[in-house]
Amino acid sequence: MIRVLVVDDQTLVRQGILGLLDLTDDIEVVGEADDGMAALAAVDAHSPDVVLLDLRMPRHDGIWALAALHERSAGTPPPVLVLTTFDHDTLVLDAMRAGARGYLLKDVTLEQLTRAIRTLADGGTLISPSITDRLLRAVRRGRPPADGELPPVQQLTERELEVLRLVAEGYSNREIAQALFLAEGTVKNHVSTLLLKLGARDRTNAVLRALHENVLG
């Protein structure tokens, strides 16, 4: 079972998500929270495999919670899937910079939501196509994908580009291996090389950097 924590300040929304996920056989909601501070306590209490996180909440919002999860985690924090009604450029980029591994709008279907949860639980990333388009428009206006100075991007091989395109589409290492007829260990090595060549700290940051540098064309 994939253990999920739902973080949203609206009780009706949380109950709706719980009701939908109850229809699945492999996903279990293990906790709820109504703001960022409560989310941190719930992560400690329930050790979820994936966190569904709203961004606009009173007191401590989703961006605060993302940053706090990464700053306070002794190991690797659980992957966070942002689930929100807001798709503003700045908000999307801020969430990705803060460590979100996925970004979906609340108008998604149950099938899209469960696929995203499974993708993140399996180590992948997932950003809805409409959000990807918005990111492309944002970076073309000159907004950087991450804070601070970035090292130059090194030349990628054709195979690395193939892997990167699938990473950008939200494929997990296992799915990439199946799509390209490679061993999963080989894919992991390619992803590690991509992070190094793109100067990225994780898969999401690598996709943002690739979009910013027009690596994907």
C-alpha positions in Angstrom: 0.0 0.0 0.0 1.1 3.6 -0.7 0.7 5.6 2.4 -0.6 9.1 1.7 -0.9 12.3 3.8 -3.5 14.9 2.7 -2.7 18.5 3.6 -5.5 21.1 2.8 -7.1 23.7 4.9 -10.6 23.0 3.5 -12.3 20.1 5.4 -14.7 19.4 2.5 -11.7 19.1 0.0 -9.8 16.7 2.3 -12.9 14.6 2.8 -13.5 14.5 -1.0 -9.9 13.4 -1.7 -10.2 10.7 1.1 -13.4 9.4 -0.4 -11.9 9.2 -3.9 -8.7 7.5 -2.8 -10.7 5.0 -0.8 -11.9 3.6 -4.1 -8.3 2.5 -4.9 -6.8 -0.8 -3.9 -3.2 0.3 -3.4 -3.4 3.7 -1.8 -4.2 4.4 1.8 -4.7 7.8 3.4 -2.9 7.6 6.8 -3.3 11.2 8.0 -4.7 14.7 7.4 -3.5 18.2 8.2 -4.9 21.7 7.7 -1.8 23.8 7.5 2.0 23.5 7.0 2.9 23.2 10.7 0.3 20.4 11.2 1.7 18.8 8.1 5.2 18.5 9.7 3.8 16.8 12.8 1.7 14.5 10.6 4.7 13.5 8.6 6.5 12.6 11.8 3.5 10.7 13.1 2.6 8.7 10.0 5.7 8.4 7.8 3.8 8.8 4.6 5.1 7.6 1.2 3.6 10.6 -0.5 2.3 14.0 0.7 -0.6 15.7 -1.1 -0.1 19.4 -0.4 -2.2 22.5 -1.0 -0.3 25.7 -1.4 -2.7 28.5 -0.2 -3.4 27.8 3.5 -3.6 30.2 6.5 -0.8 30.5 8.9 1.9 28.2 7.4 1.3 27.6 3.7 2.5 25.0 1.3 5.7 26.7 0.3 6.7 27.1 3.9 5.9 23.4 4.5 8.0 22.3 1.5 11.0 24.3 2.7 10.6 23.1 6.3 10.4 19.4 5.2 13.7 19.7 3.4 15.4 21.7 6.1 14.4 19.6 9.0 14.6 16.1 7.5 17.5 14.0 8.7 17.1 11.7 5.7 15.1 12.1 2.5 11.8 13.8 3.0 8.7 12.1 1.5 7.9 13.2 -2.0 5.4 16.0 -2.2 2.7 16.3 -4.8 1.2 19.8 -4.9 -2.5 19.7 -5.5 -3.9 23.2 -5.8 -6.3 25.4 -7.8 -3.5 27.9 -8.5 -1.2 27.7 -11.6 0.4 31.2 -11.5 4.0 31.1 -12.9 5.7 32.3 -9.8 3.8 30.0 -7.5 4.7 26.9 -9.7 8.4 27.9 -9.8 8.5 28.6 -6.1 7.0 25.2 -5.3 9.4 23.4 -7.6 12.4 25.3 -6.1 11.2 24.4 -2.6 11.3 20.7 -3.5 7.9 19.6 -4.8 8.2 16.5 -7.0 4.8 16.9 -8.7 2.3 19.7 -9.4 -1.3 19.1 -10.4 -4.4 21.2 -10.4 -7.5 20.2 -8.5 -9.5 19.6 -11.7 -7.7 16.3 -12.4 -9.5 13.0 -12.6 -9.1 10.3 -10.0 -7.1 8.3 -12.6 -4.7 11.2 -13.1 -4.3 11.8 -9.3 -3.6 8.1 -8.6 -1.1 7.9 -11.4 0.7 10.9 -10.0 0.8 9.4 -6.5 2.1 6.1 -7.8 4.7 7.9 -10.0 6.1 9.9 -7.0 6.0 6.8 -4.7 8.1 5.0 -7.3 10.7 7.8 -7.4 9.5 9.7 -10.4 8.2 13.3 -10.9 5.0 14.5 -12.6 4.0 17.9 -13.7 0.7 18.3 -15.6 1.2 19.3 -19.3 -0.6 22.7 -18.8 1.8 23.5 -16.0 4.8 22.5 -18.1 3.6 24.9 -20.8 3.4 27.6 -18.1 6.9 26.8 -17.0 8.2 27.1 -20.5 6.6 30.5 -20.9 8.0 31.6 -17.6 11.6 30.6 -18.3 11.5 32.1 -21.7 10.7 35.4 -20.0 14.0 35.1 -18.3 13.1 33.7 -14.9 15.8 31.3 -13.5 14.8 27.8 -12.5 16.7 28.0 -9.2 18.2 30.5 -6.9 21.9 31.5 -7.1 24.5 31.1 -9.7 24.3 28.0 -11.9 27.1 26.1 -13.5 27.1 25.8 -17.3 25.2 22.8 -18.7 27.4 20.1 -20.1 26.7 18.4 -23.4 24.3 15.5 -23.2 24.4 12.4 -25.2 21.5 11.2 -27.3 20.7 8.5 -24.8 20.8 11.0 -21.9 18.4 13.3 -23.8 16.0 10.3 -24.3 16.1 9.7 -20.5 15.7 13.4 -19.7 12.6 13.7 -21.9 11.0 10.7 -20.1 11.9 12.2 -16.8 10.3 15.4 -17.8 7.1 13.5 -18.7 7.0 12.0 -15.2 8.3 8.5 -15.9 9.9 6.6 -13.0 13.2 4.8 -13.5 11.4 1.5 -13.9 9.1 3.0 -16.6 12.1 4.6 -18.4 13.9 1.2 -18.4 10.9 -0.5 -19.9 10.4 2.2 -22.5 14.1 2.3 -23.6 14.8 -1.5 -23.1 17.4 -0.8 -20.5 18.3 -2.2 -17.1 16.9 -0.1 -14.3 20.4 0.3 -12.9 21.6 1.7 -16.2 18.7 4.3 -16.1 19.7 5.2 -12.5 23.3 5.8 -13.7 22.0 8.0 -16.6 19.8 10.0 -14.2 22.8 10.6 -11.9 24.9 11.8 -14.8 22.1 14.1 -15.9 21.9 15.7 -12.5 25.7 16.2 -12.6 25.7 17.7 -16.1 22.7 19.9 -15.5 24.0 21.1 -12.1 20.7 20.0 -10.5 20.0 18.7 -7.0 17.1 16.4 -8.0 15.0 15.3 -10.9 12.5 18.2 -10.7 15.3 20.7 -10.6 16.9 19.0 -13.6 13.8 19.4 -15.7 13.5 23.0 -14.7 17.1 23.6 -15.7 16.7 21.8 -19.0 13.6 23.9 -19.8 15.5 27.1 -18.9 18.5 26.2 -21.1 16.3 24.9 -23.9 18.0 21.5 -23.7 14.8 19.7 -24.6 14.3 21.8 -27.7 
